[in-house]
Every structure is written in structure tokens, then in C-alpha cells.
Amino acid sequence: MGGVSTQIAYEVPKTVSFASSQQEEVAKNLLAEFNLGCDVHQTEHVYRVYVATFLGFGGNAARQRYEDKIFANTVQKNR
């Protein structure tokens, strides 16, 4: 775990249904569809995946916030 961002990805099964066409349209904008099949064997392995990135919530960013807080508390105590 490192960097300054955290990525979350998970498969959304095709069995998931939406209450309205509006919800389905919103979902289409949030999902990526990948076919990991093989052209030679004419197979399809289609996956619908939700992916999100949260900038500033990776391991390095969390450690930096922690160190900054410790430093600020130490400075405040030693005034």
C-alpha cells in the first residue's frame, strides 16, 4: 500500500437490476465493461466493473497526515 490515492474496483454482476431507466443510465456512466475473451476460440468473458479513485487516501498520504499531526502536537506542547 503506497502512493497518495486508493483505488477500488469490483465486478457488478449482470443480474443487478435497476429500479428505473434513469438509474440504469447513471450506472452506465459509472461502469466499465471489459471482454477478456479470446478471438481465436470465439469466447467471450465480459465483466462489468465499477472503479473509483480516492485521491489523498493512499498509504503515503495517510502517513504524511499522521506525521504532520504528531509534529503539530509536539510543537504545541513545547511552546
N, C-alpha and C positions, 0 to 999 in steps of 0.2 A: 504494500500500500504506500503510495507516494504521490507526488505531484500536488497540484493545487485544486484539482477537481475530482469528483466522484462520478462514475458512470453507472447507470442502472439499465439493464436490458432483460427483458423476459418475453417469452413466447405468449401470444394471445391466441388461444385455440379457435378454430373455425366455428366451434359450437357456441361461442359467445354471441348472443343476440342483443339487439339494441331496441329500446322502447319506442324510438321514433326515427324517422329518416334524418332528422336534424342531428341526433346523436350519432348516427352512422356516418354522416358527413364529417363531423368533428373527429371521430375516431380515425377516419381515413387519412386525415392530416397528421395524426399523431403516430400512425403505424407505418412501418416499412415492411415490404413483402419481398422475400428472397426465395429464389428457386435454386436449391443446391443439387438438383438432379443432374443427370448425365445425358447428353445429346446422343452419344454412341448407342446407349442402351434404351433410349427414348423413355427415360424415367423422370418423374417429377417428384421433388421433395420441397414443397412450398411451405414456408414458415412466415407467419405474421408476427412481427417483433415490435414491441414498444421500447424505445430508447430515450433516456433523459440524461442530461449532464447538469451537474450542480457545481458551478464554478465557486471556488473558495471553500469547499468542504472536503478536500482530499487530505491525505495524511500530513503532507508538508505544511499545508495551510493551517491545519488544526494545531500542529506542534508550534508553529510560529505564534499563533494566538495565545497558546498556553505560556510560552516563554515571555511574550510581551506582558501578559498579566502578572506573572511572577516578578518580572523586573519592576513593573509599576508598583506592585505591593511592597517590594523591598525598598524602593526609593521613598515611598510614602512613610513607611515605618521608621526610616533612618533620618528623617528630617529633623 
